[in-house]
Amino acid sequence: MLDGNAIAGLTVDIFGVDMTVAVATCARCGSHGPLAETAVYMRGPGVVVRCRHCDAVLAVVVERRGVYCVDLSGLSALEAVTDEESRIST
């Protein structure tokens, strides 16, 4: 198991920006925090992102021949942090 920082490059490939600081909200338990704090499993044929609080699957990403299949159904929200917000919080 790795933390969400392990998928920083993958989020850039999918969303065009590093989403590890984005706030992810678990659809099962409602806990929320940076995507970087999730549990990530990269050993299978795809990447599985799980909630650290209830172990629910938040996201699954599979790449085949340069095409990404992304399932975010375990998230009730994924909110990107703007540059302005990140400057205020640091």
Backbone hydrogen bonds in HBPLUS format (Angstrom, degrees):
<---DONOR---> <-ACCEPTOR-->    atom                        ^
c    i                          cat <-CA-CA->   ^        H-A-AA   ^      H-
h    n   atom  resd res      DA  || num        DHA   H-A  angle D-A-AA Bond
n    s   type  num  typ     dist DA aas  dist angle  dist       angle   num
A0002-LEU N   A0040-VAL O   2.85 MM  38  5.00 165.0  1.88 148.9 153.9     1
A0040-VAL N   A0002-LEU O   2.77 MM  38  5.00 170.0  1.78 145.9 146.2     2
A0006-ALA N   A0003-ASP O   3.04 MM   3  6.03 169.4  2.05 130.5 133.4     3
A0004-GLY N   A0036-ALA O   2.91 MM  32  3.71 125.4  2.21 113.2 115.4     4
A0007-ILE N   A0004-GLY O   3.12 MM   3  5.75 165.7  2.15 117.1 121.3     5
A0008-ALA N   A0005-ASN O   3.21 MM   3  5.32 161.4  2.25 115.0 113.6     6
A0011-THR N   A0007-ILE O   2.89 MM   4  6.16 155.1  1.95 157.2 162.9     7
A0012-VAL N   A0008-ALA O   3.15 MM   4  6.50 146.8  2.27 144.6 153.7     8
A0013-ASP N   A0009-GLY O   3.02 MM   4  6.36 155.3  2.09 147.4 153.9     9
A0014-ILE N   A0010-LEU O   3.00 MM   4  6.27 149.9  2.10 147.2 155.3    10
A0015-PHE N   A0011-THR O   2.74 MM   4  5.59 163.3  1.77 148.7 153.7    11
A0016-GLY N   A0012-VAL O   2.81 MM   4  4.46 136.1  2.01 118.2 128.1    12
A0022-ALA N   A0019-MET O   2.95 MM   3  5.07 151.2  2.03 106.0 115.4    13
A0036-ALA N   A0020-THR O   2.91 MM  16  4.64 141.3  2.06 147.1 135.1    14
A0035-LEU N   A0022-ALA O   2.82 MM  13  5.77 141.8  1.96 162.3 175.0    15
A0023-VAL N   A0079-GLU O   2.84 MM  56  5.08 150.1  1.93 150.7 145.9    16
A0079-GLU N   A0023-VAL O   2.87 MM  56  5.08 161.9  1.91 145.4 146.6    17
A0024-ALA N   A0033-GLY O   2.80 MM   9  5.59 163.0  1.83 157.0 152.0    18
A0033-GLY N   A0024-ALA O   3.11 MM   9  5.59 146.6  2.23 143.1 152.5    19
A0025-THR N   A0077-ALA O   2.93 MM  52  5.10 158.3  1.98 152.7 148.7    20
A0076-SER N   A0025-THR O   2.85 MM  51  5.56 159.9  1.89 149.1 155.5    21
A0026-CYS N   A0031-SER O   2.90 MM   5  5.53 164.6  1.92 166.2 168.2    22
A0030-GLY N   A0026-CYS O   2.97 MM   4  4.84 136.1  2.17 122.9 134.3    23
A0027-ALA N   A0074-GLY O   2.90 MM  47  5.38 169.5  1.91 145.6 142.0    24
A0037-GLU N   A0034-PRO O   2.90 MM   3  5.56 162.4  1.93 119.8 125.2    25
A0038-THR N   A0035-LEU O   3.16 MM   3  5.54 169.0  2.17 117.4 118.9    26
A0039-ALA N   A0050-ARG O   3.00 MM  11  5.05 169.0  2.01 153.1 152.6    27
A0050-ARG N   A0039-ALA O   2.71 MM  11  5.05 170.3  1.72 157.8 161.3    28
A0041-TYR N   A0048-VAL O   2.85 MM   7  5.17 161.5  1.88 154.6 160.6    29
A0048-VAL N   A0041-TYR O   2.96 MM   7  5.17 166.8  1.98 151.8 156.2    30
A0047-VAL N   A0061-VAL O   2.77 MM  14  5.09 162.7  1.80 150.6 156.1    31
A0061-VAL N   A0047-VAL O   2.89 MM  14  5.09 157.5  1.94 145.0 151.9    32
A0049-VAL N   A0059-ALA O   2.84 MM  10  5.04 170.2  1.85 154.4 154.1    33
A0058-LEU N   A0049-VAL O   2.69 MM   9  5.47 158.0  1.74 150.6 157.6    34
A0059-ALA N   A0049-VAL O   3.24 MM  10  5.04 158.5  2.29 132.9 135.6    35
A0051-CYS N   A0056-ALA O   2.87 MM   5  5.33 155.5  1.93 151.0 159.1    36
A0055-ASP N   A0051-CYS O   2.97 MM   4  4.73 135.9  2.17 125.1 133.7    37
A0074-GLY N   A0058-LEU O   3.24 MM  16  3.88 131.4  2.49 130.3 127.4    38
A0060-VAL N   A0071-ASP O   2.95 MM  11  5.16 146.9  2.07 138.9 149.1    39
A0071-ASP N   A0060-VAL O   2.88 MM  11  5.16 165.4  1.90 157.3 161.5    40
A0062-VAL N   A0069-CYS O   2.97 MM   7  5.21 161.5  2.01 148.6 154.7    41
A0069-CYS N   A0062-VAL O   2.76 MM   7  5.21 164.7  1.79 161.0 166.4    42
A0064-ARG N   A0067-VAL O   2.92 MM   3  5.31 162.6  1.95 147.8 152.0    43
A0067-VAL N   A0064-ARG O   3.03 MM   3  5.31 162.0  2.06 113.3 119.2    44
A0075-LEU N   A0072-LEU O   3.02 MM   3  5.69 165.5  2.04 125.5 128.6    45
A0086-SER N   A0082-THR O   3.01 MM   4  6.33 157.7  2.06 154.2 160.5    46
A0087-ARG N   A0083-ASP O   3.02 MM   4  6.23 146.8  2.14 146.0 154.5    47
A0088-ILE N   A0084-GLU O   3.17 MM   4  6.43 149.1  2.27 144.1 152.1    48
A0089-SER N   A0085-GLU O   3.10 MM   4  6.33 154.8  2.17 148.4 154.4    49
